[in-house]
Structures are given as structure tokens and as C-alpha cells.
Amino acid sequence: MPTDAEQACFEAGIKFGSLYHQFAGTPVSPESAGSLGRAIEEAIENQPHCVDVDVDVRTDRIAEELAARSADYTELTGRFLDVEMRIEYADVGVRTRMEMEDDYPLMKLVAVEE
């Protein structure tokens, strides 16, 4: 049987998989970034054991991408997101983060608090 800490880490991975694959490809512009970020937070917080999600949709990166295009929007990718989550399972809290590392949106375990 997995420990409570292992189960909490598993739950965090499920939340990140859901977050990334559910919202990747969503049309986004600097003007819609705030409402999209709030919608992502609220959707993921509905899942069991998820107590807090903070999504920063990086409008600076979106604006850079749009500067080279004729469209007013682009597709959401991990490059435009900074995410922090807190998961609680039994008596264990897990803090996680997703942020760009080099050219890849890396999801990482920040802390396991028992």
C-alpha cells in the first residue's frame, strides 16, 4: 500500500495532468488571460484533495508571441503558465509548481509536509 505522502504526490500529478491537458490549446489573448486563469483555478480546485491552485497566465509571453503574428490571440501552452498547487491527503500536504525551465514547462514537487 502507498503511504499517505506517496498518495498525496500521486494526487498532485493527477491534478497537473488534468490542468495541462484539459486547457492546452485554449484560445488566449492578453485581455482574456485573467479570466482563463481563474477558470483553470476553479476547475482544478473541484478535484478531490486539491485545496489551492494559483495560475498566472503570463501576458508578457503572450504579447511577445502575438507581436510576430497577425492574429489577436494564440493557443495556450505551458510556456504561458506559472502554476502553484497545494494538495492535502490525510495528514500530508504537498506543494507543487509548474514553470518554464529552459524551453520546457516543468512540473515539480516543492515540498511534502507531514
C-alpha positions in Angstrom: 0.0 0.0 0.0 1.2 3.5 -0.7 2.0 5.8 2.1 -0.1 9.0 2.7 2.8 11.0 1.3 3.0 8.9 -1.8 -0.7 9.1 -2.3 -0.6 12.9 -1.9 2.2 13.1 -4.5 0.1 10.9 -6.9 -2.9 13.2 -6.4 -0.7 16.2 -7.3 0.4 14.5 -10.5 -3.2 13.8 -11.5 -4.1 17.5 -11.0 -1.2 18.7 -13.2 -2.1 16.2 -15.9 -5.7 17.3 -15.9 -4.8 21.0 -15.8 -2.3 20.8 -18.6 -4.1 18.5 -21.0 -7.6 20.0 -20.4 -6.6 23.6 -21.1 -3.7 23.3 -23.6 -4.9 24.7 -27.0 -7.5 27.1 -25.5 -7.5 30.4 -27.4 -6.0 33.1 -25.2 -5.1 36.8 -25.5 -3.7 39.3 -23.1 -7.2 40.5 -22.5 -8.7 37.0 -21.7 -5.7 35.7 -19.7 -7.1 36.7 -16.3 -10.5 35.1 -16.7 -8.9 32.0 -18.2 -6.5 31.7 -15.2 -9.4 32.0 -12.8 -11.4 29.4 -14.7 -8.4 27.0 -14.6 -8.0 27.5 -10.9 -11.7 26.9 -10.1 -11.9 23.8 -12.4 -8.9 22.1 -10.8 -9.9 23.1 -7.2 -13.0 21.0 -7.8 -11.0 17.8 -7.7 -10.6 15.8 -4.5 -7.7 16.7 -2.2 -7.0 19.9 -4.0 -7.1 22.9 -1.6 -5.5 25.7 -3.6 -4.4 26.4 -7.1 -2.8 29.7 -8.3 -2.5 30.1 -12.0 -0.5 33.1 -13.5 -1.2 33.3 -17.3 1.9 35.2 -18.5 0.5 38.0 -20.6 4.1 39.2 -21.2 4.9 36.0 -23.0 1.5 36.0 -24.9 2.2 39.6 -26.0 5.7 38.6 -27.3 4.2 35.8 -29.3 1.4 38.0 -30.8 3.9 40.7 -31.8 5.1 38.4 -34.6 1.6 37.4 -35.7 -1.4 39.0 -37.4 -3.9 37.3 -35.0 -5.2 38.8 -31.8 -4.9 35.5 -29.9 -2.8 32.4 -29.6 -3.2 28.9 -28.2 -2.5 28.3 -24.5 0.7 26.2 -23.9 2.7 25.6 -20.8 5.0 28.4 -21.8 2.4 30.8 -20.9 1.6 29.4 -17.4 3.1 29.6 -14.0 1.1 27.3 -11.6 1.3 26.5 -7.9 -0.9 23.9 -6.2 -1.5 22.6 -2.7 -2.8 19.1 -2.3 -3.8 17.6 1.1 -4.3 13.9 1.6 -4.9 12.5 5.1 -2.4 14.5 7.2 0.0 15.2 4.4 0.3 18.5 2.4 2.0 18.7 -0.9 3.1 21.9 -2.6 3.9 21.8 -6.3 4.9 24.2 -9.0 4.9 24.4 -12.8 7.2 26.9 -14.5 9.4 27.2 -17.5 12.8 25.6 -17.2 14.8 26.4 -20.3 12.2 25.7 -23.0 10.0 23.2 -21.2 7.1 23.7 -18.7 8.5 21.6 -15.8 6.1 20.4 -13.1 7.8 19.8 -9.8 7.3 18.8 -6.3 8.3 21.7 -4.0 7.6 20.2 -0.6 5.9 17.3 1.3 4.7 18.4 4.7 3.7 15.7 7.2 
